[in-house]
Amino acid sequence: MPLVSMKKTSGSCKSFPVRISTMDAELEFDVDVKITGKELYDLVCRTIGLRETWYFGLQCVDSKGYTAWLKFDKKVLDQDVPKEKPLQLVFLAKFFPEDVAEELVQEITQHLFFLQVKQSILHMDIYCPPEASVLLAAYAAQARYGDYDEASYSPGMLASEDLLPQRVIDQYQMTPEMWEERIKVWYSERRGMTRDETEMEYLKIAQDLEMYGVNYFQIKNKKNTDLWLGVDARGINVYERDNRLAPKIAFPWSEIKNISFKDKRFVIKMVDKKAVDFIFFAPKLRINKLILELCVGNHELFMRRRKPDSMEIQQMKSQAREEKARKQLDRTRLAREKQLREEAVREKEELERRMMHLQDEVRMAQDSLMRSEETAELLAEKVKILDEEAMLLTQKAAEAESEVHRIQISAIKTEEERMIMERRMREAELIAAKLVEDSERRAREAELLKEELLKAKSAERMAKNTLLDLSRTGTSSASYHMPYNQLQVLTSDLSAGLHLDNPMVTSPSSGELTEGGCDLESGDMDQLNLDLEKERIDCIEKSRHLQERLIELKTEMEDMRADTHITELDRIHEESLQRGDNKYSTLQKISATSSKARVAFFEEL
């Protein structure tokens, strides 16, 4: 995590160092010894640019080893904080929203919740079923690395990341490469989502997990039965000792009128006047103080959600909408420019391919032209030889005719000589006729060769014309100029603004005080109950949608599951799924009876 060092100066020279650990940074301050918890908290919020300050707090471990939250109305050094230097504090979410999509406005708020919830799931503080763990791991990979790119993706990149709870890894006979392949399939489907969209989707899924946003405390009822008390954004729940997933009893904030404690005894009074007080016992007084603090803060946020937004929240939401619209416009512009760039690249590649094709055609035309020229030269040589042979045959034919004529005019003295001469004359005539026939045949061959020569010259002219055309086409294609410019990526910074003080009601820190209490404003309980019921129905629909998305992955992984590593929470979760129950339907069922009946049921546990 990056380290940021700052100094808060004042008129006094006395100061002490403080180190604040957020989920993604380490902050160091030198602050005045008289600084209050509220002043230190505001300093941290200003430093990180956080305006939704009512969700968070500064956490430490007190001298007894218990987790404690820094009180805003007291000086830091007057509280039970570690005496080490620098003073170590952790900036964490103290209260959780009921619906992250509706309530979280700033991106920094979403990011801090995302990091904290992801850490809680990986450390197994929040139970997450295996199939949901793989889906959430894919969202975490998208938030960290951006869009999946097969060209730049390197094998083992996801396997080296801490993306899955160890409990899930131990339950399946799968290698790191097999886990990576499962995550990669879902990761590749998240393409196009920005970091803030990915983190919000992660939180939407995580908020449907049974242990999300619940602070657990060990308590006992009047029968001394060991139980768990859960405090969250919707109310107070009671769990059996070995089952922190499905509560046995639930009291929504709209049904609670007053909460108080005296020593280890904690009393909750209901709005229903017929209901008896809900009483339990904590192991330590300081546990009751912490329970009271969390109850008051969660109830205050519960009531705030059901009232019109303040001017500050309206302003924040308006700014968030404008920022979201601007980023969407930027993403659209960048997507368009990316598309144009890809089209230009494809067009360039197509032109290069066509150019290579034309170059191949030019080479083929040149080769054809060379072959045509060689053929023409050979044909011309043959024509010349045939012409010479024809001249020789013509000369021999003339000599034969002369010899026949001479023989005819010669006087033959005797008959025998005459017959001999006639026979010789006939032979000479046959020879002459044969010579004439050979001469004509040679002449016809010469004519054919001349015609072939003319055709070869014609083909040569056509090849030259084709070569000239191809040369002109290649020159035109080579002069293409790319029609796009270098992209300019627009960036924006989150702007820091004013932030709202978080008026929290806390119990006294002195060990001498052993009791405390608070009346909780209820307002119009009927309307609140109607709103709560509507919200429960909406939440049930969201949970059903999540189960439909995960059932396919669960089926794929079922064959490789090792039963020896299944935990008690896994069995409870499986039984709940078989009954068709989920987080919201369970709360709806256990809240259906009257407050009086639920208190009586608690006493009998």
Secondary structure as GFF3:
##gff-version 3
##sequence-region A 1 605
A	DSSP	beta_strand	3	7	.	.	.	ID=ss1
A	DSSP	beta_strand	15	21	.	.	.	ID=ss2
A	DSSP	beta_strand	26	32	.	.	.	ID=ss3
A	DSSP	alpha_helix	37	48	.	.	.	ID=ss4
A	DSSP	three_ten_helix	53	55	.	.	.	ID=ss5
A	DSSP	beta_strand	56	61	.	.	.	ID=ss6
A	DSSP	beta_strand	67	69	.	.	.	ID=ss7
A	DSSP	three_ten_helix	76	78	.	.	.	ID=ss8
A	DSSP	beta_strand	87	93	.	.	.	ID=ss9
A	DSSP	alpha_helix	100	103	.	.	.	ID=ss10
A	DSSP	alpha_helix	107	122	.	.	.	ID=ss11
A	DSSP	alpha_helix	130	145	.	.	.	ID=ss12
A	DSSP	alpha_helix	166	171	.	.	.	ID=ss13
A	DSSP	alpha_helix	176	188	.	.	.	ID=ss14
A	DSSP	alpha_helix	195	206	.	.	.	ID=ss15
A	DSSP	beta_strand	215	220	.	.	.	ID=ss16
A	DSSP	beta_strand	226	231	.	.	.	ID=ss17
A	DSSP	beta_strand	235	240	.	.	.	ID=ss18
A	DSSP	beta_strand	249	252	.	.	.	ID=ss19
A	DSSP	three_ten_helix	253	255	.	.	.	ID=ss20
A	DSSP	beta_strand	256	262	.	.	.	ID=ss21
A	DSSP	beta_strand	265	270	.	.	.	ID=ss22
A	DSSP	beta_strand	278	281	.	.	.	ID=ss23
A	DSSP	alpha_helix	285	305	.	.	.	ID=ss24
A	DSSP	alpha_helix	311	409	.	.	.	ID=ss25
A	DSSP	alpha_helix	415	478	.	.	.	ID=ss26
A	DSSP	beta_strand	515	519	.	.	.	ID=ss27
A	DSSP	alpha_helix	525	557	.	.	.	ID=ss28
A	DSSP	three_ten_helix	558	560	.	.	.	ID=ss29
A	DSSP	three_ten_helix	563	565	.	.	.	ID=ss30
A	DSSP	alpha_helix	568	579	.	.	.	ID=ss31
A	DSSP	alpha_helix	583	590	.	.	.	ID=ss32
A	DSSP	alpha_helix	595	604	.	.	.	ID=ss33
###
